[in-house]
Amino acid sequence: MQQVGENIKLARKRRKLTTIQVAERADIDRSTLYEIEKGNPSVSMGAYFNALRVLGLQDDFLKLAADDEYGRKLQNIELIGK
């Protein structure tokens, strides 16, 4: 989560947005954005998503667990055994 927070912080800075701007647009408190940028795992996924949306990175969020390589391997083993 720390790396995710750092990536969000870097994306905000690259866009030259302040913490106040991102927090307002994401409809979260500035302190919540600070916790997101630290990678605090107790912050809700919705808050992370809102911050990503403001930065135009919401599609990255949707990629989470999209490629279930392990699940496909388990499924293939089951299919081979039939």
C-alpha positions as CSV (number, residue, x, y, z in Angstrom):
1,M,0.0,0.0,0.0
2,Q,2.9,2.3,0.6
3,Q,4.0,2.0,-3.0
4,V,0.4,2.8,-4.1
5,G,0.3,5.9,-2.0
6,E,3.6,7.0,-3.3
7,N,2.4,6.5,-6.9
8,I,-0.7,8.6,-6.2
9,K,1.4,11.3,-4.7
10,L,3.7,11.3,-7.7
11,A,0.8,11.4,-10.1
12,R,-0.7,14.4,-8.2
13,K,2.6,16.3,-8.3
14,R,3.2,15.5,-12.0
15,R,-0.2,17.1,-12.7
16,K,0.8,20.1,-10.5
17,L,-2.2,19.7,-8.3
18,T,-2.2,20.6,-4.6
19,T,-3.5,18.3,-1.9
20,I,-6.3,20.8,-1.4
21,Q,-7.4,20.6,-5.0
22,V,-7.3,16.8,-5.2
23,A,-9.1,16.4,-1.8
24,E,-11.9,18.8,-2.8
25,R,-12.4,17.2,-6.2
26,A,-12.3,13.7,-4.7
27,D,-14.8,14.8,-2.0
28,I,-12.4,13.7,0.8
29,D,-10.7,15.5,3.7
30,R,-7.2,16.7,3.1
31,S,-6.0,14.6,6.0
32,T,-7.5,11.5,4.2
33,L,-5.5,12.3,1.1
34,Y,-2.4,12.6,3.2
35,E,-3.1,9.1,4.6
36,I,-3.7,7.8,1.1
37,E,-0.4,9.2,-0.1
38,K,1.3,7.5,2.9
39,G,-0.4,4.2,1.8
40,N,-2.5,3.8,5.0
41,P,-4.4,0.5,4.5
42,S,-7.2,1.7,6.9
43,V,-8.4,4.3,4.4
44,S,-11.4,3.0,2.5
45,M,-11.0,1.7,-1.1
46,G,-13.6,4.3,-2.1
47,A,-11.4,7.1,-1.0
48,Y,-8.5,5.6,-2.9
49,F,-10.7,5.2,-6.0
50,N,-11.9,8.8,-5.8
51,A,-8.3,10.1,-5.6
52,L,-7.4,8.0,-8.6
53,R,-10.5,9.2,-10.5
54,V,-9.4,12.8,-10.0
55,L,-6.0,12.0,-11.4
56,G,-7.5,10.2,-14.4
57,L,-6.2,6.8,-13.2
58,Q,-9.5,5.1,-12.4
59,D,-8.8,2.5,-15.1
60,D,-5.7,1.4,-13.2
61,F,-8.0,0.6,-10.2
62,L,-10.2,-1.5,-12.4
63,K,-7.3,-3.7,-13.4
64,L,-6.9,-5.0,-9.8
65,A,-7.3,-8.7,-9.7
66,A,-8.4,-8.7,-13.4
67,D,-5.8,-11.2,-14.4
68,D,-6.3,-14.1,-12.1
69,E,-3.4,-16.3,-13.2
70,Y,-3.4,-18.5,-10.1
71,G,-7.2,-19.0,-10.4
72,R,-6.9,-20.0,-14.1
73,K,-4.1,-22.5,-13.2
74,L,-6.4,-24.1,-10.5
75,Q,-9.2,-24.2,-13.0
76,N,-7.0,-25.8,-15.7
77,I,-5.8,-28.5,-13.3
78,E,-9.4,-29.3,-12.5
79,L,-10.3,-29.4,-16.2
80,I,-7.4,-31.7,-17.0
81,G,-8.4,-34.1,-14.3
82,K,-11.9,-34.7,-15.8
